[in-house]
């Protein structure tokens, strides 16, 4: 199997060809296969897989430097400090304050912090500061950030771009689903920092478009997900190619035993910092389990989607996502689908529309569970309950980010209650449990649910106004000859494009 395809949708299963769920929910995903999760089609909860515990964190031999009280006391270029101020970043988050003094000094770092805790700048500022002033040769980047998904790669790139510009470093994003020729061209032109998914980077290396032997700083972001998705062989193959005397940083929201190999093999006397335990809940996040009857679940889902404000809804399969999205559009809800069956330009456009408010409901598979940051997103709904506690934590991590508040709601039918209780216990969460139905006051109070308009809507791409063309262009085209000198029947380039 092509592992890059697995990046798109590890949990997508299409058994039964999109037939309605056993419990009467038209939008429920088809019954999963035996390896697909804790819920049996016959309504009985199967015995859950053994949850892998966290490994024993390595003991730091060299004492860590104390945490920084502010960015100004860190050994960073003045341009980076100025960029932080212009971006409105005044006080470091705990994981940044704890790790940056050590990572800026060149120490290996093992950092754990919940999603939305500031990990990207924690490793990104150190990577940029330690690369500033250097110039990469063609095909030979100096810094590397490995991530599991395209969305996370784009988020990291977007977050680091203003800071990279401030110190004149070039970034390239290398992911599947996008033209490989453009990415190869960027690498051949020379870039200091590459943000990449493992599969596409491996392809470019095999083509001769990239070498890693000059990479001095390497970051693994969300390493546990890369392990879960089967990328470990590719990740280790890539890490074996970077400079053996270089710096390695591993940041993740969870550190289970899948990551132990990477820590033992590639981190040297790392500074270990943990902001939150893996299964910890965000204090500004409310957790609700809403018990619904199967026949009423689709109506309740529709009313939640019709609320005022944006909402992110998770389902298990691509087909279920598409069915629910179509239904919501027909009901008058501005919804869009996001899953691994969409091209990368489609996924990027959909996310942009959701972030801008052009789309109010994003219906997604687990492809959206990591790597998506949307400001002021206050509600995440698990229409299909997740299959394990890590999926729950990462789905819920799309809300209550950076100190904001938010709610995570999970719709649970009677046959799913026992498995959901076990999952919450494993995640260390005590949710508020409420019996609801469509139109109920409790459903409105918790989620803002309301009846949809019933008037079908069509989501169109926003119109982007192009700048008016002048008689001369600035891209090397010749100025059109005066009209009196043109040959009869011929038009200038400018005329033809009008």
C-alpha positions as CSV (number, residue, x, y, z in Angstrom):
1,X,0.0,0.0,0.0
2,X,1.2,3.5,-0.8
3,X,1.7,5.1,2.6
4,X,1.1,8.5,1.2
5,X,-2.4,7.5,0.4
6,X,-2.8,6.4,4.0
7,X,-1.9,9.9,5.0
8,X,-5.2,11.1,3.6
9,X,-7.5,8.9,5.5
10,X,-6.2,6.2,7.8
11,X,-9.7,5.6,9.2
12,X,-11.7,5.8,6.0
13,X,-13.7,2.5,5.5
14,X,-16.4,2.1,2.9
15,X,-17.9,-1.3,3.7
16,X,-21.6,-1.8,2.8
17,X,-21.3,0.8,0.0
18,X,-22.7,3.7,1.9
19,X,-25.9,2.0,3.1
20,X,-27.7,3.5,6.1
21,X,-26.4,2.6,9.5
22,X,-27.9,-0.2,11.5
23,X,-29.4,2.3,14.0
24,X,-31.3,4.1,11.3
25,X,-28.9,7.1,11.0
26,X,-28.6,8.0,7.3
27,X,-25.3,9.8,8.0
28,X,-23.6,7.2,10.1
29,X,-20.6,5.5,8.6
30,X,-21.0,1.9,7.4
31,X,-20.2,-0.7,10.0
32,X,-16.4,-0.9,10.4
33,X,-14.5,-4.1,9.6
34,X,-13.2,-6.2,12.5
35,X,-10.1,-4.1,12.7
36,X,-11.9,-0.9,12.5
37,X,-12.8,0.0,16.1
38,X,-14.7,-0.9,19.2
39,X,-18.3,-1.0,17.9
40,X,-19.7,-4.2,16.5
41,X,-22.5,-4.1,13.9
42,X,-24.7,-6.2,16.2
43,X,-24.8,-3.5,18.8
44,X,-22.5,-5.1,21.3
45,X,-19.2,-3.4,22.2
46,X,-16.3,-5.6,21.4
47,X,-13.4,-5.9,23.8
48,X,-11.2,-2.8,23.1
49,X,-7.6,-3.1,22.0
50,X,-5.0,-2.7,24.7
51,X,-4.1,0.9,25.0
52,X,-0.4,1.4,24.7
53,X,0.9,3.2,27.7
54,X,3.5,5.9,27.7
55,X,7.2,4.8,27.7
56,X,9.5,5.8,30.5
57,X,10.9,9.2,29.5
58,X,14.7,9.4,29.2
59,X,16.6,10.9,32.1
60,X,18.5,14.1,31.2
61,X,22.2,13.8,32.0
62,X,23.1,17.4,31.4
63,X,20.8,19.8,33.4
64,X,18.4,21.8,31.4
65,X,18.6,25.6,31.3
66,X,15.9,27.4,33.3
67,X,12.7,28.5,31.5
68,X,12.6,32.0,30.0
69,X,10.3,34.6,31.5
70,X,10.1,36.4,28.1
71,X,11.3,36.3,24.5
72,X,13.6,39.2,25.0
73,X,16.0,37.2,27.2
74,X,16.4,34.5,24.6
75,X,19.4,34.3,22.3
76,X,17.5,35.0,19.1
77,X,18.3,37.4,16.3
78,X,16.8,40.9,16.7
79,X,14.8,40.4,13.5
80,X,13.0,37.4,15.0
81,X,12.2,39.3,18.2
82,X,10.8,42.2,16.1
83,X,8.7,39.7,14.1
84,X,7.2,38.3,17.2
85,X,6.2,41.8,18.2
86,X,4.7,42.6,14.9
87,X,2.7,39.3,15.0
88,X,1.3,40.2,18.4
89,X,3.2,37.4,20.2
90,X,4.2,39.0,23.5
91,X,4.5,36.2,26.1
92,X,5.8,32.7,25.5
93,X,3.5,29.8,26.1
94,X,4.8,27.3,28.8
95,X,6.3,24.9,26.3
96,X,8.0,27.7,24.5
97,X,9.4,29.2,27.7
98,X,10.7,25.8,28.8
99,X,12.3,24.5,25.6
100,X,13.6,27.5,23.7
101,X,16.5,28.3,26.0
102,X,17.7,24.7,25.5
103,X,16.9,24.3,21.8
104,X,18.6,27.6,21.0
105,X,21.7,26.3,22.7
106,X,21.7,23.3,20.3
107,X,20.3,20.7,22.8
108,X,18.1,17.8,21.6
109,X,14.5,18.3,22.8
110,X,11.7,15.9,23.6
111,X,8.6,18.0,24.1
112,X,5.0,17.0,24.9
113,X,2.2,19.5,24.9
114,X,-1.5,19.3,24.1
115,X,-2.6,20.5,20.7
116,X,-2.8,24.3,20.5
117,X,-0.2,24.7,23.2
118,X,2.3,26.5,21.0
119,X,4.6,23.7,19.8
120,X,5.1,25.1,16.3
121,X,6.8,28.2,17.5
122,X,8.6,26.2,20.2
123,X,10.6,24.3,17.6
124,X,10.2,26.8,14.8
125,X,11.9,29.8,16.4
126,X,14.8,27.6,17.4
127,X,15.1,26.2,13.9
128,X,15.0,29.6,12.3
129,X,17.3,31.2,14.8
130,X,20.0,28.5,14.4
131,X,19.7,28.6,10.6
132,X,19.7,32.4,10.2
133,X,22.6,33.9,8.3
134,X,23.3,30.7,6.3
135,X,22.5,30.1,2.6
136,X,21.6,26.7,1.3
137,X,23.1,25.2,-1.9
138,X,20.7,23.9,-4.5
139,X,19.0,20.6,-3.4
140,X,20.7,20.8,0.0
141,X,18.4,22.2,2.7
142,X,19.8,23.1,6.1
143,X,16.7,22.5,8.3
144,X,13.9,19.9,8.1
145,X,10.4,19.6,9.7
146,X,8.7,16.2,9.2
147,X,4.9,16.1,9.7
148,X,2.3,13.4,9.1
149,X,-0.3,15.2,7.0
150,X,-0.6,17.8,4.3
151,X,-2.7,20.0,6.5
152,X,-0.2,20.1,9.3
153,X,2.6,20.8,6.8
154,X,0.6,23.8,5.5
155,X,-0.1,25.0,9.1
156,X,3.5,24.8,10.1
157,X,4.5,26.7,6.9
158,X,1.9,29.4,7.4
159,X,3.0,29.8,11.1
160,X,6.7,30.1,10.3
161,X,6.6,32.1,7.1
162,X,6.6,35.6,8.6
163,X,9.5,34.7,10.9
164,X,11.5,33.1,8.1
165,X,11.1,36.2,6.0
166,X,12.3,38.4,8.9
167,X,15.7,36.5,8.8
168,X,15.7,36.0,5.0
169,X,15.3,32.2,5.1
170,X,13.5,30.4,2.3
171,X,10.8,27.8,3.1
172,X,9.5,25.0,0.9
173,X,6.5,22.8,1.6
174,X,6.9,19.2,0.2
175,X,3.7,17.2,0.4
176,X,1.7,14.7,-1.7
177,X,-1.3,15.7,-3.7
178,X,0.5,18.7,-5.2
179,X,2.6,19.0,-8.4
180,X,5.9,17.3,-7.6
181,X,7.6,19.3,-10.4
182,X,7.1,22.6,-8.6
183,X,8.4,21.2,-5.4
184,X,11.4,19.8,-7.2
185,X,12.0,23.2,-8.8
186,X,11.9,24.9,-5.4
187,X,14.5,22.5,-4.0
188,X,16.7,22.9,-7.0
189,X,16.6,26.6,-6.5
190,X,17.8,26.3,-2.9
191,X,15.8,26.5,0.3
192,X,17.0,26.7,3.8
193,X,14.1,24.9,5.5
194,X,11.9,22.1,4.2
195,X,8.5,21.2,5.8
196,X,7.6,17.8,4.5
197,X,5.5,14.7,4.7
198,X,7.7,11.5,4.7
199,X,6.4,10.0,1.5
200,X,6.8,12.9,-0.8
201,X,10.2,13.9,0.6
202,X,11.4,10.3,0.0
203,X,10.2,10.5,-3.6
204,X,12.1,13.8,-4.2
205,X,15.3,12.3,-2.7
206,X,15.0,9.3,-5.0
207,X,14.6,11.6,-8.0
208,X,17.8,13.4,-7.1
209,X,16.1,16.6,-6.3
210,X,17.0,16.7,-2.6
211,X,19.8,15.6,-0.2
212,X,19.7,15.7,3.5
213,X,23.4,15.4,4.4
214,X,23.6,19.2,5.1
215,X,20.5,19.2,7.4
216,X,21.7,20.5,10.8
217,X,18.4,20.9,12.6
218,X,15.6,18.2,12.3
219,X,12.2,18.4,13.8
220,X,9.6,15.6,14.1
221,X,6.2,17.1,14.7
222,X,3.4,14.7,15.8
223,X,5.7,11.7,15.6
224,X,3.1,9.4,17.3
225,X,0.7,9.9,14.4
226,X,3.5,9.2,11.9
227,X,4.1,5.9,13.7
228,X,0.3,5.1,13.9
229,X,0.0,5.7,10.1
230,X,2.8,3.3,9.2
231,X,5.4,5.9,8.4
232,X,8.1,4.7,10.8
233,X,10.3,3.0,8.2
234,X,10.2,6.1,6.0
235,X,10.9,8.4,9.0
236,X,13.9,6.4,10.2
237,X,15.2,6.2,6.6
238,X,15.1,10.0,6.4
239,X,16.6,10.5,9.8
240,X,19.5,8.3,8.9
241,X,20.4,10.7,6.1
242,X,20.6,13.9,8.1
243,X,23.9,15.1,9.7
244,X,24.7,12.6,12.5
245,X,26.1,15.5,14.6
246,X,23.0,17.6,14.1
247,X,20.2,18.7,16.4
248,X,17.0,16.7,16.7
249,X,13.7,17.9,18.3
250,X,10.7,15.8,18.8
251,X,7.4,17.4,19.7
252,X,4.0,15.7,20.1
253,X,0.7,15.9,21.9
254,X,1.2,12.2,23.0
255,X,4.3,10.2,23.6
256,X,3.3,6.5,23.6
257,X,5.5,3.5,22.9
258,X,5.3,3.9,19.2
259,X,7.7,6.9,19.6
260,X,10.1,5.1,21.9
261,X,12.3,3.8,19.0
262,X,12.8,7.3,17.7
263,X,13.7,8.8,21.1
264,X,16.2,6.0,21.9
265,X,17.8,5.9,18.5
266,X,17.9,9.6,17.4
267,X,17.8,11.9,20.5
268,X,21.0,12.4,22.4
269,X,20.7,13.4,26.1
270,X,17.5,15.3,25.3
271,X,15.9,18.0,27.4
272,X,12.5,16.5,28.3
273,X,9.6,18.8,28.9
274,X,5.9,17.9,29.3
275,X,3.3,20.7,29.5
276,X,0.3,18.3,29.9
277,X,-0.1,14.6,30.3
278,X,-1.1,12.9,27.1
279,X,-4.6,12.1,28.2
280,X,-5.1,15.4,30.0
281,X,-8.0,17.6,29.1
282,X,-7.9,21.3,28.4
283,X,-9.3,23.3,31.3
284,X,-11.1,25.7,29.0
285,X,-12.8,22.9,27.1
286,X,-16.2,21.4,28.0
287,X,-16.9,17.7,27.1
288,X,-20.5,16.6,26.4
289,X,-21.8,13.1,25.6
290,X,-25.2,13.4,24.1
291,X,-27.3,10.2,24.2
292,X,-29.6,10.0,21.2
293,X,-31.7,7.3,19.6
294,X,-30.6,6.2,16.3
295,X,-33.7,7.2,14.4
296,X,-33.3,10.8,15.8
297,X,-29.6,11.2,15.3
298,X,-29.7,12.7,11.8
299,X,-32.3,15.3,12.8
300,X,-30.2,16.3,15.9
301,X,-27.1,16.5,13.7
302,X,-28.8,18.8,11.2
303,X,-30.1,21.1,13.9
304,X,-26.6,21.4,15.5
305,X,-25.2,22.2,12.0
306,X,-27.8,25.0,11.6
307,X,-26.5,26.8,14.7
308,X,-25.2,30.4,14.6
309,X,-21.5,30.1,14.3
310,X,-19.1,27.6,12.9
311,X,-18.8,24.0,13.8
312,X,-16.5,21.1,12.9
313,X,-18.2,17.7,12.5
314,X,-16.3,14.4,12.4
315,X,-17.5,11.2,10.8
316,X,-15.6,8.0,10.1
317,X,-15.7,7.6,6.3
318,X,-15.5,9.7,3.2
319,X,-18.9,8.5,2.0
320,X,-20.6,9.4,5.3
321,X,-19.0,12.9,5.1
322,X,-20.3,13.4,1.5
323,X,-23.8,12.2,2.4
324,X,-24.1,14.5,5.4
325,X,-22.6,17.5,3.5
326,X,-25.1,17.0,0.6
327,X,-28.0,16.8,3.1
328,X,-26.9,19.9,5.0
329,X,-26.7,21.9,1.8
330,X,-30.2,20.8,0.8
331,X,-31.4,21.8,4.3
332,X,-30.0,25.4,4.0
333,X,-26.7,24.9,5.9
334,X,-23.5,26.2,4.4
335,X,-21.5,23.0,4.7
336,X,-18.4,21.7,2.9
337,X,-16.6,18.3,3.0
338,X,-13.0,17.6,3.8
339,X,-11.5,14.1,3.4
340,X,-8.7,12.2,1.7
341,X,-10.7,11.8,-1.5
342,X,-10.4,15.5,-2.2
343,X,-7.5,16.9,-4.1
344,X,-5.1,19.2,-2.2
345,X,-6.3,22.4,-3.9
346,X,-9.9,21.4,-3.0
347,X,-8.9,20.8,0.6
348,X,-7.0,24.1,0.8
349,X,-9.9,26.0,-0.7
350,X,-12.4,24.4,1.7
351,X,-10.3,25.2,4.7
352,X,-9.9,28.8,3.6
353,X,-13.7,29.1,3.1
354,X,-14.3,27.6,6.6
355,X,-11.8,29.9,8.3
356,X,-13.3,33.0,6.5
357,X,-16.8,32.1,7.5
358,X,-17.9,31.5,3.8
359,X,-18.6,28.0,5.0
360,X,-20.1,27.5,8.5
361,X,-19.9,23.7,8.8
362,X,-16.9,21.7,8.0
363,X,-17.7,18.0,7.7
364,X,-14.6,15.9,7.9
365,X,-12.9,12.6,8.5
366,X,-9.9,12.2,10.8
367,X,-7.8,13.9,8.2
368,X,-8.9,17.1,10.0
369,X,-8.1,15.9,13.5
370,X,-4.6,17.3,13.5
371,X,-2.9,20.2,11.7
372,X,-5.9,22.5,11.4
373,X,-6.1,25.7,13.4
374,X,-9.2,27.9,13.1
375,X,-9.4,31.0,15.3
376,X,-12.5,31.1,17.6
377,X,-13.8,27.7,16.7
378,X,-16.0,26.9,19.8
379,X,-17.7,23.7,18.9
380,X,-16.5,20.2,17.6
381,X,-19.0,17.5,17.1
382,X,-18.2,13.8,16.9
383,X,-21.2,12.6,14.8
384,X,-19.4,9.2,14.7
385,X,-17.6,8.5,18.1
386,X,-13.9,8.1,17.6
387,X,-12.3,4.7,17.9
388,X,-9.7,5.5,20.6
389,X,-8.8,8.1,23.1
390,X,-6.0,9.7,21.1
391,X,-8.4,10.3,18.2
392,X,-10.8,11.9,20.6
393,X,-8.2,14.2,22.1
394,X,-6.9,15.4,18.7
395,X,-10.4,15.9,17.3
396,X,-11.3,18.0,20.3
397,X,-8.1,19.8,20.1
398,X,-9.4,21.8,17.2
399,X,-11.3,24.0,19.7
400,X,-10.2,25.7,22.9
401,X,-6.9,26.5,21.4
402,X,-4.4,29.0,22.7
403,X,-6.4,29.7,25.9
404,X,-9.8,30.1,24.2
405,X,-12.8,28.2,25.4
406,X,-14.8,25.6,23.5
407,X,-17.0,22.5,23.6
408,X,-16.6,18.9,22.3
409,X,-19.9,17.1,21.8
410,X,-20.2,13.4,21.0
411,X,-23.4,11.9,19.7
412,X,-23.8,8.4,21.2
413,X,-26.5,5.8,20.4
414,X,-27.5,3.2,22.9
415,X,-25.3,0.5,21.5
416,X,-22.2,2.7,21.7
417,X,-22.6,3.9,25.3
418,X,-20.4,1.2,27.0
419,X,-17.5,1.7,24.5
420,X,-17.7,5.4,24.9
421,X,-17.6,5.2,28.6
422,X,-14.3,3.2,28.4
423,X,-12.8,5.6,25.9
424,X,-13.5,8.6,28.1
425,X,-12.0,6.8,31.1
426,X,-8.9,6.1,29.2
427,X,-8.7,9.7,28.1
428,X,-9.0,10.9,31.7
429,X,-12.2,12.9,30.9
430,X,-15.4,13.0,32.9
431,X,-17.9,14.4,30.4
432,X,-21.4,15.8,31.1
433,X,-23.9,13.3,29.9
434,X,-27.3,14.3,28.6
435,X,-30.2,12.6,26.9
436,X,-31.3,14.7,24.0
437,X,-33.5,14.6,20.9
438,X,-34.1,16.9,18.0
439,X,-35.9,20.1,19.1
440,X,-35.0,19.6,22.7
441,X,-34.1,22.6,24.9
442,X,-31.0,20.7,26.2
443,X,-29.7,20.3,22.6
444,X,-30.1,24.0,22.0
445,X,-28.5,25.0,25.3
446,X,-25.5,22.8,24.8
447,X,-24.8,23.3,21.1
448,X,-26.9,26.2,20.0
449,X,-28.9,23.8,17.8
450,X,-31.8,25.3,15.8
451,X,-34.1,24.3,12.9
452,X,-32.5,24.9,9.5
453,X,-34.1,27.2,6.9
454,X,-34.8,24.4,4.5
455,X,-33.8,26.5,1.6
456,X,-31.0,24.7,-0.4
457,X,-27.8,26.6,-0.7
458,X,-24.8,26.2,-3.1
459,X,-21.3,27.0,-2.0
460,X,-19.4,28.9,-4.7
461,X,-15.8,29.9,-4.7
462,X,-15.4,33.5,-3.6
463,X,-14.8,35.9,-6.4
464,X,-11.3,37.3,-6.4
465,X,-11.0,40.7,-8.2
466,X,-8.1,40.8,-10.6
467,X,-6.2,44.1,-10.9
468,X,-7.0,46.1,-13.9
469,X,-4.5,45.8,-16.7
470,X,-2.7,48.8,-18.0
471,X,-1.3,49.3,-21.4
472,X,2.1,48.0,-20.3
473,X,2.9,45.1,-18.1
474,X,5.7,44.7,-15.5
475,X,6.7,41.2,-16.4
476,X,8.9,41.8,-19.4
477,X,6.2,41.9,-22.1
478,X,6.6,44.5,-24.8
479,X,4.3,47.5,-24.7
480,X,1.7,47.1,-27.4
481,X,2.3,49.2,-30.5
482,X,0.0,52.2,-31.1
483,X,-3.3,51.2,-32.8
484,X,-2.3,53.0,-35.9
485,X,0.7,50.7,-36.4
486,X,-1.0,47.4,-35.8
487,X,-1.4,45.0,-38.6
488,X,-5.1,44.6,-39.6
489,X,-6.9,41.7,-38.0
490,X,-4.2,41.1,-35.3
491,X,-4.6,41.8,-31.6
492,X,-2.0,42.4,-28.9
493,X,-1.4,40.1,-26.0
494,X,-3.2,42.5,-23.8
495,X,-6.2,42.6,-26.1
496,X,-6.4,38.9,-26.4
497,X,-6.5,38.5,-22.6
498,X,-9.2,41.0,-22.1
